[in-house]
């Protein structure tokens, strides 16, 4: 994800993120171009850890010393070691294939052949197709939404407009988002501890992508004071359910389903008191 997305997901300001990197609390992003820096799940996890420690009154110097001693140091070291040219090539090519063909349409043997490498080389970087997919999820999500749609989302200032555009993006690419949700959920409970942790982080990041928007709605009094993270999961479940019904061949158009979803969310979580039923009015 780009820094703008990290700001939205984490709720941490851009200047604070840069400050944390400058003082050594946050690892540097992967540089994919002159003005394109990629942040990953490890950055979001670290920001949440820093936030929790700051909430306990810890100074930044104490947090830095704590993080330096923590086991996560090995994880970040491994991440830095994997940033070689071949690892990057595999990720970039696999991301394009997953976005184009879906998970089931990608075979590691074909991927290796297209990259001009042996399967043994591929497996040295990624032990399984599932592990490769989890590492590609973040980029796949970014690839699914056209640049024009992302720019349109960023230009929208009202909560309603942003919420509708986010929901539309999921419904328009529902097959891909359904695969992401189901596969990550399955891997998150697998026996491979490291892969399960990655899958949980990726799934959590995808589901809570709208959490900053929810917190804003609560602050503005548009939504009842509900735990924002829990509400993000509830909204995601409702959206996936709407998409399943649409994919099943329901008689409604995508726009009609989107409208019903927005109406359901608006009436269910609005801070305004519920409308009286006909029976209540007659009493």
C-alpha positions as CSV (number, residue, x, y, z in Angstrom):
1,X,0.0,0.0,0.0
2,X,1.0,3.6,-0.5
3,X,1.5,5.9,2.5
4,X,-1.9,7.5,1.9
5,X,-3.5,4.1,2.4
6,X,-1.4,3.4,5.4
7,X,-2.6,6.7,6.9
8,X,-6.2,5.7,6.3
9,X,-5.9,2.2,7.7
10,X,-3.8,3.1,10.7
11,X,-5.2,6.4,11.6
12,X,-1.7,7.8,12.1
13,X,-0.8,11.0,10.3
14,X,1.7,11.1,7.4
15,X,4.1,13.4,9.4
16,X,4.1,11.0,12.4
17,X,4.8,8.0,10.1
18,X,7.8,9.8,8.7
19,X,9.0,10.8,12.2
20,X,8.8,7.2,13.3
21,X,10.9,6.1,10.3
22,X,13.5,8.9,11.0
23,X,13.9,7.9,14.6
24,X,14.2,4.2,13.8
25,X,10.8,3.0,15.1
26,X,9.4,2.0,11.8
27,X,11.2,0.2,8.9
28,X,11.6,2.0,5.6
29,X,9.2,1.1,2.8
30,X,10.1,-0.8,-0.3
31,X,11.0,1.6,-3.1
32,X,9.2,0.6,-6.3
33,X,9.9,3.8,-8.3
34,X,11.0,7.4,-7.9
35,X,7.8,8.4,-6.2
36,X,6.3,5.0,-5.4
37,X,7.0,3.5,-1.9
38,X,5.2,0.4,-0.7
39,X,4.3,-0.2,2.9
40,X,3.3,-3.6,4.0
41,X,1.4,-5.4,6.9
42,X,4.6,-5.2,9.0
43,X,4.3,-1.4,9.0
44,X,0.6,-1.5,10.1
45,X,1.4,-4.0,12.9
46,X,4.3,-1.9,14.1
47,X,2.2,1.3,14.1
48,X,-0.4,-0.4,16.2
49,X,2.2,-1.7,18.6
50,X,3.7,1.8,19.0
51,X,0.2,3.2,19.6
52,X,-0.5,0.7,22.3
53,X,2.8,1.4,24.1
54,X,2.3,5.2,23.8
55,X,-1.1,4.7,25.3
56,X,0.7,3.2,28.4
57,X,2.7,6.4,28.7
58,X,6.0,5.1,27.2
59,X,8.5,7.5,25.8
60,X,9.7,7.0,22.2
61,X,13.2,6.1,23.4
62,X,11.8,3.4,25.7
63,X,9.7,2.0,22.8
64,X,12.7,2.0,20.5
65,X,14.7,0.0,23.0
66,X,11.8,-2.4,23.6
67,X,11.3,-3.0,19.9
68,X,15.0,-3.6,19.4
69,X,14.9,-6.4,21.9
70,X,11.6,-7.9,20.7
71,X,11.5,-11.1,18.6
72,X,9.9,-9.0,15.8
73,X,13.5,-7.8,15.0
74,X,14.2,-11.2,13.4
75,X,11.1,-10.9,11.3
76,X,12.1,-7.4,10.0
77,X,15.6,-8.7,9.3
78,X,14.2,-11.6,7.2
79,X,12.0,-9.1,5.3
80,X,15.0,-7.0,4.4
81,X,17.0,-10.1,3.3
82,X,14.2,-11.1,0.9
83,X,14.2,-7.8,-0.9
84,X,16.5,-9.1,-3.6
85,X,15.8,-8.6,-7.3
86,X,14.6,-12.2,-7.9
87,X,12.2,-12.1,-5.0
88,X,10.8,-8.8,-6.3
89,X,10.5,-10.2,-9.9
90,X,8.5,-13.2,-8.6
91,X,6.1,-11.0,-6.6
92,X,5.5,-8.6,-9.4
93,X,4.8,-11.3,-12.0
94,X,2.7,-13.4,-9.7
95,X,0.6,-10.4,-8.7
96,X,-0.2,-9.7,-12.3
97,X,-1.2,-13.4,-12.9
98,X,-3.3,-13.6,-9.7
99,X,-5.2,-10.4,-10.6
100,X,-5.8,-11.6,-14.2
101,X,-6.5,-15.3,-13.7
102,X,-7.5,-15.6,-10.1
103,X,-6.0,-18.0,-7.5
104,X,-6.9,-21.2,-9.2
105,X,-5.8,-20.0,-12.6
106,X,-2.1,-19.7,-11.5
107,X,0.3,-22.6,-11.6
108,X,3.7,-22.3,-10.1
109,X,5.3,-24.4,-12.9
110,X,3.9,-21.9,-15.5
111,X,5.0,-19.0,-13.3
112,X,8.6,-20.3,-13.1
113,X,8.7,-21.0,-16.8
114,X,7.5,-17.5,-17.7
115,X,10.1,-16.0,-15.4
116,X,12.8,-18.2,-16.9
117,X,13.7,-19.9,-13.6
118,X,13.5,-23.4,-12.2
119,X,10.8,-24.4,-9.7
120,X,13.6,-25.0,-7.1
121,X,14.5,-21.3,-7.3
122,X,10.9,-20.3,-6.9
123,X,10.5,-22.6,-3.9
124,X,13.6,-21.1,-2.3
125,X,11.8,-17.8,-2.1
126,X,8.2,-19.1,-1.5
127,X,7.6,-22.5,0.0
128,X,4.1,-22.8,-1.4
129,X,1.5,-21.2,-3.7
130,X,-0.4,-20.2,-0.7
131,X,2.6,-18.3,0.8
132,X,3.2,-16.6,-2.5
133,X,-0.4,-15.6,-2.8
134,X,-0.5,-14.1,0.8
135,X,2.5,-12.0,0.0
136,X,0.8,-10.8,-3.2
137,X,-2.6,-10.0,-1.7
138,X,-1.7,-6.4,-0.9
139,X,-0.6,-5.7,-4.4
140,X,-3.5,-7.7,-5.9
141,X,-6.0,-5.5,-4.0
142,X,-4.2,-2.4,-5.3
143,X,-4.2,-3.8,-8.9
144,X,-8.0,-4.6,-8.8
145,X,-9.1,-1.0,-8.6
146,X,-8.3,1.1,-11.7
147,X,-6.2,4.2,-11.1
148,X,-9.1,6.4,-12.1
149,X,-11.4,4.8,-9.5
150,X,-8.8,5.3,-6.7
151,X,-8.3,8.9,-7.7
152,X,-12.1,9.4,-7.7
153,X,-12.3,7.9,-4.2
154,X,-9.5,10.2,-2.9
155,X,-11.3,13.3,-4.3
156,X,-14.6,12.5,-2.4
157,X,-14.8,14.4,0.8
158,X,-18.1,13.2,2.3
159,X,-18.4,10.0,4.3
160,X,-21.3,8.8,2.2
161,X,-19.5,9.2,-1.1
162,X,-16.4,7.4,0.0
163,X,-18.4,4.6,1.6
164,X,-20.5,4.0,-1.6
165,X,-17.4,4.0,-3.8
166,X,-15.6,1.5,-1.6
167,X,-18.6,-0.8,-1.6
168,X,-19.0,-0.5,-5.4
169,X,-15.4,-1.4,-5.9
170,X,-15.8,-4.6,-4.0
171,X,-19.1,-5.6,-5.8
172,X,-17.6,-4.8,-9.2
173,X,-14.6,-7.1,-8.5
174,X,-16.5,-9.5,-6.3
175,X,-15.1,-12.8,-7.5
176,X,-11.6,-11.6,-6.6
177,X,-12.6,-10.2,-3.2
178,X,-14.5,-13.4,-2.4
179,X,-11.4,-15.4,-3.2
180,X,-9.2,-13.1,-1.1
181,X,-11.6,-13.3,1.9
182,X,-12.2,-17.1,1.8
183,X,-8.6,-18.1,1.1
184,X,-7.1,-15.8,3.7
185,X,-9.7,-16.9,6.2
186,X,-8.8,-20.5,5.6
187,X,-5.0,-20.0,5.7
188,X,-5.4,-17.9,8.9
189,X,-6.4,-21.0,10.8
190,X,-3.9,-23.4,9.2
191,X,-1.1,-25.3,10.8
192,X,1.7,-23.2,9.3
193,X,2.1,-20.6,12.1
194,X,4.1,-18.0,10.1
195,X,1.7,-18.3,7.1
196,X,-1.3,-18.1,9.3
197,X,0.0,-14.9,11.0
198,X,0.5,-13.3,7.6
199,X,-2.9,-14.4,6.4
200,X,-4.6,-13.0,9.5
201,X,-2.8,-9.7,9.1
202,X,-3.7,-9.4,5.4
203,X,-7.3,-10.3,6.0
204,X,-7.5,-7.8,8.9
205,X,-6.0,-5.1,6.9
206,X,-8.4,-5.6,4.0
207,X,-11.5,-5.8,6.3
208,X,-10.5,-2.7,8.4
209,X,-9.6,-0.6,5.4
210,X,-12.6,1.5,6.0
211,X,-12.1,1.9,9.7
212,X,-10.8,5.5,9.6
213,X,-13.9,6.4,7.7
214,X,-16.0,4.7,10.4
215,X,-14.2,6.6,13.2
216,X,-14.8,9.8,11.3
217,X,-18.6,9.0,11.0
218,X,-18.7,8.3,14.8
219,X,-16.9,11.5,15.6
220,X,-19.4,13.5,13.5
221,X,-22.3,11.8,15.1
222,X,-23.5,10.1,12.0
223,X,-23.1,6.6,13.4
224,X,-23.9,5.3,16.9
225,X,-20.8,4.9,19.1
226,X,-19.8,1.3,18.2
227,X,-16.4,-0.3,18.4
228,X,-15.0,0.8,15.0
229,X,-13.0,-2.4,14.3
230,X,-15.9,-4.6,15.2
231,X,-18.2,-2.5,13.0
232,X,-15.7,-2.8,10.1
233,X,-16.0,-6.6,10.3
234,X,-19.8,-6.5,10.4
235,X,-20.0,-4.2,7.4
236,X,-17.6,-6.4,5.5
237,X,-19.7,-9.5,6.2
238,X,-22.8,-7.7,5.0
239,X,-21.1,-6.6,1.8
240,X,-19.7,-10.0,1.0
241,X,-23.3,-11.4,1.6
242,X,-24.7,-8.9,-0.8
243,X,-22.1,-9.8,-3.4
244,X,-22.9,-13.5,-3.0
245,X,-26.5,-12.9,-3.7
246,X,-25.7,-10.7,-6.7
247,X,-23.3,-13.4,-8.0
248,X,-26.0,-16.0,-7.6
249,X,-28.0,-14.3,-10.3
250,X,-30.5,-12.3,-8.3
251,X,-33.0,-10.2,-10.2
252,X,-31.4,-6.9,-9.1
253,X,-28.7,-5.0,-10.9
254,X,-25.5,-4.1,-9.1
255,X,-26.7,-0.5,-8.6
256,X,-29.9,-1.8,-7.0
257,X,-28.0,-4.2,-4.7
258,X,-25.6,-1.4,-3.8
259,X,-28.5,0.9,-3.0
260,X,-30.1,-1.7,-0.7
261,X,-26.8,-2.3,1.0
262,X,-26.3,1.5,1.7
263,X,-29.9,1.7,2.9
264,X,-29.4,-1.2,5.3
265,X,-26.2,0.3,6.7
266,X,-27.7,3.7,7.0
267,X,-30.8,2.6,8.9
268,X,-29.0,0.0,11.0
269,X,-26.1,2.0,12.4
270,X,-27.4,5.6,12.1
271,X,-27.2,7.7,15.3
272,X,-30.8,8.9,14.6
273,X,-33.6,7.1,16.5
274,X,-35.4,4.4,14.4
275,X,-38.6,5.3,12.6
276,X,-41.8,4.3,14.4
277,X,-43.6,1.4,12.8
278,X,-47.2,1.8,11.6
279,X,-48.4,-0.1,14.6
280,X,-46.5,2.2,17.0
281,X,-47.9,5.3,15.3
282,X,-51.5,4.1,15.7
283,X,-51.2,3.5,19.4
